[in-house]
């Protein structure tokens, strides 16, 4: 009888501690995300499509919901982008190439002032990338931290750099306009 009571209590605790989740193109995102001391909310998400194929599914987390891309890119508040690789066609070299192209677009071609920071960021993607890998790009306290499968890969300082990074997905010439709209909660 004691074991049944204990099992029931454990089951009830686990049921009430389940975090709310949202599915985006088959990938589950928690509705909240902890970045440093800040609790973030899922603003929205979508899929990066290239040549009619899904590459990764991304979610944007903010301190509060916001549909204004320029305000998000400029903000000096905690935020995160979570990317889940859904294609076996993505390799380390292809991801680095895409990130490099994204920085050129987000900075209007003026990557020189951020050259060293961009190289450090790109190195975060240098290990083999497989379908199912998850990258977290987290901004807190004027620092970008990049995690691959919950392992810290790099930390890069600066609000200027954060603006360039988030501009890849939310800038005027984003990696994927439908993904941008999804991250902004517009689709």
C-alpha positions as CSV (number, residue, x, y, z in Angstrom):
1,X,0.0,0.0,0.0
2,X,2.8,2.4,0.9
3,X,4.4,1.8,-2.6
4,X,1.2,2.6,-4.4
5,X,0.8,5.8,-2.4
6,X,4.4,6.8,-3.2
7,X,4.0,6.0,-6.9
8,X,0.8,8.0,-7.1
9,X,2.5,11.0,-5.5
10,X,5.5,10.8,-7.9
11,X,3.1,10.5,-10.9
12,X,1.1,13.5,-9.8
13,X,4.2,15.6,-9.2
14,X,5.5,14.7,-12.7
15,X,2.2,15.5,-14.3
16,X,2.1,19.0,-12.8
17,X,5.7,19.7,-13.5
18,X,5.4,19.1,-17.3
19,X,6.3,22.3,-19.1
20,X,4.0,23.6,-21.8
21,X,5.2,22.9,-25.3
22,X,4.5,23.9,-28.9
23,X,5.1,21.8,-32.0
24,X,6.5,23.6,-35.0
25,X,6.8,21.4,-38.1
26,X,7.0,18.3,-36.0
27,X,9.7,19.7,-33.6
28,X,8.7,20.3,-30.0
29,X,9.7,23.6,-28.4
30,X,9.1,24.4,-24.7
31,X,7.0,27.5,-24.3
32,X,9.5,29.0,-21.9
33,X,13.3,29.1,-21.9
34,X,15.7,30.2,-19.2
35,X,18.5,32.5,-20.3
36,X,20.7,33.4,-17.3
37,X,18.4,34.8,-14.7
38,X,15.7,35.7,-17.3
39,X,12.7,33.5,-18.2
40,X,11.9,33.9,-21.9
41,X,8.7,33.0,-23.8
42,X,8.4,31.4,-27.2
43,X,7.7,34.3,-29.6
44,X,7.2,32.1,-32.6
45,X,9.0,29.7,-35.0
46,X,9.2,28.3,-38.4
47,X,11.3,26.3,-40.9
48,X,14.3,27.3,-42.9
49,X,13.6,26.0,-46.4
50,X,16.1,25.9,-49.2
51,X,15.5,24.4,-52.6
52,X,12.1,23.2,-51.5
53,X,13.6,21.2,-48.6
54,X,13.3,21.7,-44.9
55,X,16.8,22.4,-43.4
56,X,16.1,23.4,-39.8
57,X,13.3,24.5,-37.6
58,X,13.9,27.6,-35.5
59,X,12.2,29.2,-32.5
60,X,12.7,32.7,-31.1
61,X,12.5,33.3,-27.4
62,X,12.1,36.8,-25.9
63,X,11.4,38.4,-22.5
64,X,7.9,39.2,-23.9
65,X,6.2,38.6,-27.2
66,X,7.0,41.1,-29.9
67,X,6.3,41.3,-33.7
68,X,8.8,44.2,-34.4
69,X,11.9,42.7,-36.0
70,X,13.9,45.9,-35.9
71,X,13.1,46.4,-32.2
72,X,14.1,42.8,-31.4
73,X,17.4,43.1,-33.3
74,X,18.3,46.4,-31.5
75,X,17.1,45.4,-28.0
76,X,19.7,44.9,-25.3
77,X,17.6,42.3,-23.5
78,X,18.0,38.5,-23.1
79,X,16.7,36.5,-26.0
80,X,17.5,33.2,-27.7
81,X,17.2,31.4,-31.0
82,X,16.9,27.6,-30.9
83,X,17.6,25.7,-34.2
84,X,16.9,22.0,-34.7
85,X,18.5,20.4,-37.7
86,X,15.9,18.4,-39.7
87,X,17.9,17.6,-42.8
88,X,20.8,15.2,-43.2
89,X,22.0,17.5,-46.1
90,X,23.3,20.1,-43.6
91,X,27.0,19.8,-43.0
92,X,29.4,21.8,-41.0
93,X,30.8,23.5,-44.1
94,X,27.3,24.3,-45.5
95,X,26.2,25.7,-42.1
96,X,29.3,27.9,-41.9
97,X,28.8,29.1,-45.5
98,X,25.2,30.0,-44.7
99,X,26.1,31.8,-41.5
100,X,28.8,33.7,-43.4
101,X,26.3,34.8,-46.0
102,X,23.8,35.7,-43.3
103,X,26.4,38.0,-41.6
104,X,27.1,39.7,-45.0
105,X,23.4,40.4,-45.4
106,X,22.7,41.5,-41.8
107,X,25.6,43.9,-41.8
108,X,25.0,45.3,-45.3
109,X,28.3,43.8,-46.3
110,X,30.3,45.6,-43.6
111,X,31.6,42.5,-41.7
112,X,35.2,43.9,-41.2
113,X,34.6,45.5,-37.7
114,X,33.2,42.1,-36.5
115,X,35.6,39.8,-38.4
116,X,37.2,38.1,-35.3
117,X,33.8,37.7,-33.6
118,X,32.3,36.2,-36.8
119,X,35.1,33.7,-37.1
120,X,34.6,32.6,-33.5
121,X,30.9,32.3,-34.0
122,X,31.4,30.2,-37.2
123,X,33.7,27.9,-35.3
124,X,30.7,27.0,-33.2
125,X,29.5,25.0,-36.2
126,X,32.8,23.3,-37.0
127,X,32.0,19.9,-35.5
128,X,30.1,17.4,-37.6
129,X,26.4,18.4,-37.8
130,X,23.8,15.7,-37.9
131,X,20.0,15.6,-38.3
132,X,18.5,16.1,-34.8
133,X,21.4,18.4,-33.5
134,X,20.1,21.4,-31.6
135,X,21.9,24.8,-31.5
136,X,20.9,27.4,-28.9
137,X,22.1,31.0,-29.7
138,X,21.6,32.8,-26.4
139,X,22.1,36.5,-25.7
140,X,22.4,37.6,-22.0
141,X,24.4,40.4,-20.4
142,X,25.8,41.7,-23.7
143,X,27.2,38.2,-24.6
144,X,26.2,35.7,-27.2
145,X,26.6,32.1,-26.1
146,X,26.3,29.3,-28.6
147,X,25.4,25.8,-27.5
148,X,25.3,22.6,-29.5
149,X,23.2,19.9,-27.9
150,X,23.6,21.7,-24.6
151,X,27.4,21.9,-24.8
152,X,28.9,25.5,-24.8
153,X,30.8,26.1,-28.1
154,X,31.6,29.8,-27.9
155,X,30.9,33.0,-26.1
156,X,31.2,36.3,-27.9
157,X,30.8,39.8,-26.3
158,X,29.1,42.8,-27.6
159,X,25.7,44.3,-28.4
160,X,27.0,45.2,-31.9
161,X,27.7,41.5,-32.5
162,X,24.3,40.4,-31.1
163,X,22.6,42.8,-33.6
164,X,24.5,41.2,-36.5
165,X,23.6,37.6,-35.3
166,X,19.9,38.2,-34.7
167,X,19.9,40.2,-38.0
168,X,20.7,36.9,-39.8
169,X,17.1,35.7,-39.1
170,X,15.3,38.9,-38.4
171,X,17.0,41.6,-40.5
172,X,15.8,43.3,-43.7
173,X,17.3,40.5,-45.8
174,X,16.8,37.4,-43.6
175,X,18.0,33.9,-44.2
176,X,14.3,32.9,-44.9
177,X,11.4,35.4,-44.9
178,X,8.9,32.8,-44.0
179,X,11.0,31.7,-41.0
180,X,11.3,35.3,-40.0
181,X,7.6,35.8,-40.1
182,X,7.1,32.6,-38.1
183,X,9.6,33.7,-35.5
184,X,7.8,37.0,-35.2
185,X,4.5,35.1,-34.7
186,X,3.1,36.4,-37.9
187,X,2.4,33.1,-39.6
